[in-house]
Amino acid sequence: MREKSKAELEEDALADAPEPFDPVGVVATEILHAALPRSVLVAVRRGEPRIFALDVPGSGWLSPIATALRGRFENADVRIPIDMVSTPAKGRSSTIVHGPTFLVLGDPMRLPPELVAGADIRISVRPTARALRRALTRLYGKRAVVRPADFAGLDGPEIFVALRPGSTRERSWRAGAGSP
């Protein structure tokens, strides 16, 4: 049996390396998992040219949800509306859909109504106690008790701060918003 080269040994080490600790990604993935109906998963798997508008609770959720979508659906186009409101060249549209497209919307009222109305399916993506429990179990390996009151009034970044071991809702609020 031949000895492995240095490059092969490094590649094996990378394959065996644990996943990086990514609380934001885990939370966004679990919230997304809870929000997406089966019909959306089927449509994306089939590559259907549909537009899915995801309403997230605020701007703090735009990037984490978009990143989770890109990680889960490699064949889908994921856009944050800021990418779409720039003026396209005359006679051309930058919003032609050739496959599954997700629009991650932080504040639909600030977007052209045609953009929001043009979606085939509109989905509300919100943190739930179940999704946060699942995220905590994935992150720390033990079950947690999470109630809606534990995260009521907290935005994405504040919830991400709250996921640190020993943190409380009040500490998270102070860290993210300045005061409870």
N, C-alpha and C positions, 0 to 999 in steps of 0.2 A: 504494500500500500504506500502510495507516495505521500510525502509531507505537504501540508497546505502552505501556500505562499502567504506572505505578509498581508497582501490585499485580501485574500480569502479569510484569513484569521480576523482581520478588522471587520469584514462584512458579517462574519458569524457573530462577532461581539455586538455589532449594531442590531442584528436580528434578535439577540437574546436580551437586549437592554429593556428595562421596564419603560412603560409609557411615561412621558413627562407629566408631572403634576400640573394639571390644567383645570382649576375649578371653574373658570369662566366657560370653557368649552364643554365641560361635563354638564353644568347647569343648563346652558343653552341647548345642548343635545337632548337632555331629558325633557325640557319644556317643549321643544319641538316635537319630540316623540309623542308626548301627551296630546298635542294640538292637531297633528295632521291626521285627517281621516284616511281610512284604507283606500278609498277611491282615488285620492291624490297619489298615494304610493303606487297604485296600479298604473295610473296614467303616466307617471314619470318613468316607471319601469318599461312601459311600452313606447316611450319617446313621443307621446302625443303632443302636438303643438298647442299647448294651453297656457294661459296666464293665471298664476295663483298669487293673489294679493294677500300678504300676511300683515295684519295690523298688530304691531308690537306696542307695549305700553308707553314707550318714550324713546328718546334718541340714544339713551344708554344701552338699549337693546339692539340697535341696528346692526352694528358690526358683529357682536357675538352670534346673533341668529343667522346673519348672512354667512359667516364662517362655518357654522354648524351645517347649514344647507349645502355649502360647497363641499364639505367633507363627506356628507352623506350621499349626495347626488352628483356624481362626476359628469353625467351627461346633461345636466340642467344648467340653464343660464340663470345666474342669481344677480339681481341688481338692487341697489339702494337708490331710491328715486333721485337723489342728488346727481347720480350718474346720467339720468334721463332728462333732466330739465334744461340742460344746455341746448342752445338753439342748433338744430341739425342744419346741414347744408341745404340750400333751396332745392326742392324737387326730390329730396331723399328723406326717408324716415329712418331714424336709428332704433325704432322699436319694432321692427318686423320680427315676428316670432317664427322660428324654424323648428323648435322643439319645446320641451317643458321650460317655462320661465317663471321664476319666483321674483316678485317685487316685495321688498321688505319696507313697509311703510311705518314711519314713526308718527307722522301727523298728516293724515289724508286731507285735512282741510287746507293745507298749504300747497297742495298739488293740483295740477289741472284736473277738473272733474272728469274729463274724457279718459284720462289715464286710469283713474280709479274705477270708473264705470266699465271700462273695457276688459276688466278681469273676468275670467270664466268662473272662478271660485274665490270668495273672500273668506279668510280664516283669521279668527282672533287668536293670537298667541300670547298667553298670559302665564305667569308663574302660578303653579298650583301646589298645594301641600304635598300631594302625591309625587309630583315631579321633583320637588326639593328633597323629599325623603329619599327617593331613588338616587338623586345626585349625591347626597350625603353618604349613602351606603356605598356607592361606587368609589367615592373619594377616601373615606375613612374605614371602610370595611365593617361598619357596624350600623345597625338600625338606629334611626333617630326619630324622635317625636317632633313633628312639625305641624303647627296649626296655622290657619290663615291669619290669625292675629299676630303671629310671629313675624310676618313679612308685609303686613298691611302698611301702605304708605311708603314703602321702600322702593327705590328705582333699581335698575340693574346693577350699577356699580356698588350701591349700598348692600344689596343682597350678596354680591361677590365678596365684599369685606366681611359680611356676617358669617360666611362659611369657614372662616378661620377657627380653629379649635379654641374654645374658651371665649369666643366673642358673644356679644349680646346685641339685641336689636338697638338699644340705646347707643352703644359704642359705634355701631355701624352708621347710625343716623348722624352722630356727631362727626364721624370721619368723612362721610359723604356729603352731608348737607350743612354742616356747621352747627346745628342745634336741633333738638327734638321738637 
